[in-house]
Amino acid sequence: MRIPKTSVDTLKNAASLFMKADDVTPIRVHVYVDLSAEDFIINTVKALFIPVDPQAQLCIFSVCSVVDSPAHVHPAADCDACIVLCGHNSSAIIRVVDEYLAAQVPCAMIARSSIEMPVLSFEHDESLVGLIAASDASTLEQKLALWTANSLAEKGIAFARAFSFARRAKVNQLVRTCALQNAAVGAINFIPGADMPVMTTNQMRLALDIAQVYGREQDLSRMGDIAAVVGAGMVYRGAARALLGAIPVAGIVAKAGVGFGGTVSTGRALAARFELEDRMQKNMDV
C-alpha cells in the first residue's frame, strides 16, 4: 500500500522536531530587592521564585549594594531576565535597570502603584521594560506571568519550566500563536492536501513546547502525545474538507475556524492533562 506524501512529510517533520526537542537552555534570572519595597511584594516574589527546574539559575541581590558601591552592578551578560522590587532607593534602581537594558536584558519593575516607580530616561528599548503595578499578591502574580510570557521570547519556555506560576500564561501564548498560524494556513491554502503536514507539524511543535513548559522530558514517552495530535488533526481536517465541499465560499472561513479551534482544543487538552498529573503527583508526595 502506498503511503500518501502528506503522511510521509508529517512523519519527517515529527522526526525533525524530536531531534530538536531538547534544545531548551537554562533560564538565568537576577532579582534585585529594595528592602523598603512593600512587604507583600517581597513575600510574593519570594514565594513565586522557587525554581522547580534544577538547571535554572536564580541570583538575588540587594539594591542597597548599588547604593553603597555605585559600580557594584552584577554582570548583565549572565542574565536572561531582571526583576526589580522597587522601594525608595530610586537612583540605585535606575542605575540597575539602565545597566541591564544596555545589555538588552528584559527588566520588570514591581511596585504597588505606577507613581511609586522610578522615572526612567528610556534611552533604551522601551519594549524591554515591564512596569508592573499591583496592590495584592494575585494581581502581581498574574501581571508578572503575562510579562514573562510576552517579553522573554524563546526564553519564555525555559522560564515557565523553572517557575511554575508562569506556566499557564506561557501555554496560552503558545496556543494562541499556533492557532492563528493554522487559521492562516487553512484560509489561504490553494493546493489540496498541502495544509495537512504544515498544520499538523505546527500542532506537534506546540505539543512538545507545552510538554517542555511542564517539565516533561522529550523522549519516546512523548510519542503518545504526537500520535494524539496527528489523529486529532486528521479529524479536524476531515471536518474542514466536508465544510469546504458543502459551502465552498463560506467553507474557507469555516476551514480557518476549524484550524484555529482544533489547535486551541488540542493545546488546552494537553495542558490540562499535565496539570492533572502534577496535582496527582503532589497529592502522592504529601
C-alpha positions in Angstrom: 0.0 0.0 0.0 1.4 3.4 -1.0 1.7 5.9 1.9 0.4 9.3 1.0 3.1 12.0 0.5 1.4 14.2 3.1 1.8 11.4 5.7 5.4 11.0 4.8 6.0 14.7 5.2 4.3 14.7 8.5 6.5 11.8 9.8 9.6 13.5 8.6 8.6 16.7 10.4 7.9 14.7 13.6 11.4 13.2 13.5 13.0 16.6 12.9 11.1 18.1 15.9 12.2 15.3 18.2 15.8 15.8 17.2 15.5 19.5 18.2 13.2 19.0 21.2 15.9 19.1 23.9 17.3 22.5 22.8 16.0 24.3 25.9 18.7 26.2 27.6 18.6 27.0 31.3 17.0 30.3 32.4 19.1 32.8 34.3 17.2 35.3 36.4 18.5 38.2 38.6 16.3 39.6 41.3 17.1 42.9 42.9 15.4 43.6 46.2 14.9 47.1 47.7 14.2 46.4 51.3 12.0 49.4 51.5 9.6 47.8 49.0 6.2 46.8 50.2 6.2 43.6 52.3 3.6 41.8 50.3 5.7 42.4 47.1 8.8 40.9 48.7 6.9 38.0 50.1 5.0 37.3 46.9 8.1 37.3 44.8 9.9 35.1 47.3 7.1 32.6 47.1 6.9 32.7 43.3 10.6 32.4 42.5 11.3 28.9 43.9 12.8 27.1 40.9 11.4 23.6 40.1 13.9 23.1 37.3 17.4 22.2 38.8 19.0 23.8 35.8 17.5 27.3 36.5 19.9 29.9 37.8 18.4 32.4 40.3 20.6 35.1 41.8 19.2 37.6 44.4 20.9 40.9 45.2 20.2 43.9 47.4 19.6 47.3 45.8 21.5 48.7 48.8 24.7 47.1 47.4 24.4 49.6 44.5 23.8 52.5 46.9 26.9 51.5 48.9 29.0 51.0 45.8 27.7 52.6 42.6 30.0 50.4 40.5 28.6 47.2 42.1 26.0 46.2 39.5 26.3 42.5 38.7 27.1 41.5 35.1 24.0 41.7 33.0 25.6 39.4 30.3 25.0 36.4 32.6 21.2 37.1 32.8 18.1 36.4 30.7 15.7 38.5 32.9 16.0 41.0 35.7 13.3 41.6 38.3 13.5 44.7 40.4 11.4 45.2 43.6 11.0 49.0 43.9 11.2 50.9 47.1 12.5 54.4 48.0 16.0 54.0 46.5 15.1 55.3 43.1 18.6 56.3 42.0 20.0 52.9 42.7 17.1 51.2 40.9 17.5 53.4 37.9 21.2 52.5 37.8 20.5 48.8 37.9 17.8 48.9 35.2 19.9 51.1 32.9 22.7 48.6 33.2 20.6 45.6 32.2 18.7 47.4 29.5 22.0 48.4 27.9 22.8 44.7 27.7 19.4 44.1 26.1 18.1 42.2 29.1 14.3 42.5 29.8 13.6 44.1 33.1 10.4 44.1 35.2 10.0 46.8 37.8 7.4 46.0 40.5 5.7 48.4 42.8 2.3 48.9 44.5 1.4 51.7 42.0 2.8 53.4 38.9 3.5 56.6 40.9 6.0 54.6 43.0 8.0 53.6 40.0 11.3 55.4 39.4 11.2 57.5 36.3 13.5 56.1 33.6 15.1 58.1 30.7 14.0 55.4 28.2 17.2 55.8 26.2 17.0 52.1 25.7 14.4 49.8 24.0 11.1 50.5 25.9 9.8 47.1 24.9 12.3 45.5 27.3 10.8 47.3 30.3 7.8 46.0 32.3 6.1 48.3 34.7 4.1 46.0 37.0 1.9 47.8 39.4 -0.1 45.6 41.8 -1.8 46.1 45.2 -2.2 42.4 46.0 -0.4 39.1 45.5 -2.9 37.6 43.0 -2.7 40.6 40.7 1.1 40.7 41.0 1.4 37.0 40.0 -0.9 37.4 37.0 0.8 40.5 35.7 4.3 39.1 36.2 3.4 35.9 34.4 1.9 37.7 31.4 5.0 39.9 31.2 7.4 36.9 31.2 5.3 35.2 28.5 5.3 38.3 26.3 8.8 39.6 26.9 11.2 36.7 27.1 10.7 35.4 23.6 12.3 32.0 23.2 13.5 32.1 26.8 9.8 32.1 27.9 9.5 28.4 27.8 12.6 27.9 30.0 11.3 30.5 32.4 7.9 28.8 32.7 9.6 25.4 33.1 11.6 26.7 36.0 8.9 28.9 37.7 5.5 27.2 37.7 3.5 30.4 38.3 4.3 31.4 34.7 3.2 28.2 33.0 -0.4 28.9 32.2 0.3 32.3 30.7 3.1 30.9 28.5 0.9 28.0 27.4 -1.9 30.4 26.5 0.5 32.4 24.4 1.9 29.3 22.6 -1.6 28.0 21.9 -2.8 31.4 20.6 0.2 31.8 18.3 -0.1 28.3 16.9 -3.8 28.6 16.4 -3.5 31.9 14.4 -0.8 30.3 12.2 -3.0 27.3 11.5 -6.0 29.5 10.8 -4.0 31.4 8.2 -2.8 28.1 6.6 -6.4 26.8 6.4 -7.7 30.1 4.9 -5.1 30.7 2.2 -4.0 27.2 1.2 -4.7 26.5 -2.5 -3.1 23.1 -3.0 -5.3 20.2 -1.9 -3.7 18.3 0.9 -0.7 20.6 1.3 -2.1 22.1 4.5 -2.1 18.8 6.4 1.7 18.5 7.1 2.0 22.2 7.8 -0.8 22.4 10.3 0.0 19.0 11.9 3.6 20.0 12.3 2.6 23.2 14.0 0.5 21.3 16.4 3.2 18.7 17.1 5.7 21.5 17.8 3.0 23.0 20.1 2.6 19.7 21.9 6.4 19.4 22.5 6.6 23.1 23.7 3.8 22.5 26.2 5.5 19.4 27.4 8.7 21.4 28.0 6.8 24.1 29.8 5.5 21.5 32.3 9.0 20.0 32.7 8.4 16.8 30.8 11.4 15.1 29.2 11.5 14.9 25.4 11.8 11.2 24.9 9.8 8.3 23.4 7.1 8.9 26.1 6.0 11.9 24.0 5.1 9.7 21.1 1.7 9.2 22.5 1.1 12.9 22.5 2.3 13.2 18.9 0.1 10.3 17.8 -2.9 12.0 19.5 -2.1 15.3 17.8 -1.8 13.7 14.4 -5.1 11.8 14.9 -6.9 14.9 16.1 -5.5 16.8 13.1 -6.9 14.3 10.7 -10.4 14.6 12.3 -10.3 18.4 12.1 -9.1 18.3 8.5 -11.8 15.9 7.6 -14.4 18.2 9.1 -12.9 21.2 7.3 -12.9 19.5 3.9 -16.5 18.5 4.4 -17.5 22.1 5.1 -15.5 23.3 2.1 -17.2 20.8 -0.2 -20.6 21.7 1.1 -20.3 25.5 1.1 -17.2 26.5 -1.0 -17.1 30.2 -0.2 -18.1 30.2 3.4 -16.2 26.9 3.8 -12.9 28.7 3.5 -13.8 30.8 6.6 -15.0 27.6 8.3 -11.8 25.8 7.4 -9.8 28.6 9.0 -12.0 28.4 12.0 -11.5 24.7 12.3 -7.8 25.1 12.1 -7.9 27.7 14.9 -10.4 25.9 17.1 -8.8 22.5 16.7 -5.4 23.8 17.7 -6.8 25.6 20.7 -8.6 22.4 21.8 -5.5 20.2 21.3 -3.3 22.6 23.3 -5.7 23.1 26.2 -6.3 19.4 26.5 -2.6 18.7 26.7 -2.0 21.4 29.3 -5.0 20.2 31.4 -3.6 16.7 31.3 -0.1 17.8 32.5 -1.7 19.9 35.3 -3.8 17.0 36.4 -0.7 14.8 36.5 1.2 17.4 38.6 -1.7 17.7 41.1 -1.9 13.9 41.4 1.9 13.7 42.0 1.8 16.5 44.6 -1.0 14.6 46.4 1.1 11.5 46.4 4.1 13.3 47.8 2.2 14.8 50.7 
